Amino acid sequence: MPWCEECDERIEEEDLTEEGTCPVCGSEPIEHRKSPWYFKFMVVATVIYVIFRIVQGILWLSHHL
């Protein structure tokens, strides 16, 4: 996906000019890289862990009140 550094936004392929430049500022867009798989894995693992700890805390509170 093309990314314009000057405008700081993603550009759709069909919005590029004939020369392949940004329609707003005219600069050459760069190819925006996606996040690596291990970053996505870390995010999912962290969310699962936090949800587990929240459930564990709620259960602990229900037994101690």
C-alpha positions as CSV (number, residue, x, y, z in Angstrom):
1,M,0.0,0.0,0.0
2,P,1.5,3.4,-1.0
3,W,2.3,5.8,1.9
4,C,2.9,9.5,1.5
5,E,5.6,10.8,3.9
6,E,4.7,14.4,3.3
7,C,0.9,14.0,3.9
8,D,1.4,11.2,6.5
9,E,-1.4,9.1,5.1
10,R,-2.1,6.0,3.0
11,I,-3.0,6.5,-0.6
12,E,-5.3,4.2,-2.6
13,E,-3.8,2.7,-5.8
14,E,-6.5,4.3,-7.9
15,D,-5.9,7.8,-6.4
16,L,-2.3,7.9,-7.6
17,T,-1.6,10.2,-10.5
18,E,-0.5,9.0,-13.9
19,E,3.2,9.4,-12.8
20,G,2.5,7.4,-9.6
21,T,2.8,10.4,-7.3
22,C,0.6,11.7,-4.5
23,P,-2.4,13.6,-5.8
24,V,-2.3,16.1,-2.9
25,C,1.4,17.1,-2.7
26,G,3.0,15.4,-5.7
27,S,5.7,13.6,-3.8
28,E,6.7,10.0,-4.6
29,P,5.0,7.6,-2.1
30,I,6.9,4.8,-0.4
31,E,5.7,1.2,0.1
32,H,4.2,0.9,3.6
33,R,5.3,-2.3,5.3
34,K,2.9,-4.4,7.3
35,S,3.6,-5.4,10.9
36,P,5.7,-8.5,11.4
37,W,3.9,-11.7,12.4
38,Y,5.7,-11.8,15.8
39,F,4.4,-8.4,16.7
40,K,0.8,-9.4,16.0
41,F,1.4,-12.6,18.0
42,M,2.7,-10.6,21.0
43,V,-0.3,-8.3,20.9
44,V,-2.7,-11.3,20.8
45,A,-0.8,-13.1,23.6
46,T,-0.9,-9.9,25.8
47,V,-4.6,-9.4,25.3
48,I,-5.3,-13.0,26.2
49,Y,-3.1,-12.7,29.3
50,V,-4.7,-9.5,30.5
51,I,-8.2,-10.9,30.0
52,F,-7.1,-14.0,32.0
53,R,-5.8,-11.8,34.8
54,I,-9.0,-9.8,34.9
55,V,-11.2,-12.9,35.2
56,Q,-8.8,-14.3,37.8
57,G,-9.1,-11.0,39.8
58,I,-12.9,-11.0,39.6
59,L,-13.0,-14.6,40.8
60,W,-10.7,-13.8,43.7
61,L,-12.8,-10.8,44.7
62,S,-16.0,-12.8,44.6
63,H,-14.5,-15.4,47.0
64,H,-13.1,-12.9,49.4
65,L,-16.0,-10.5,49.9
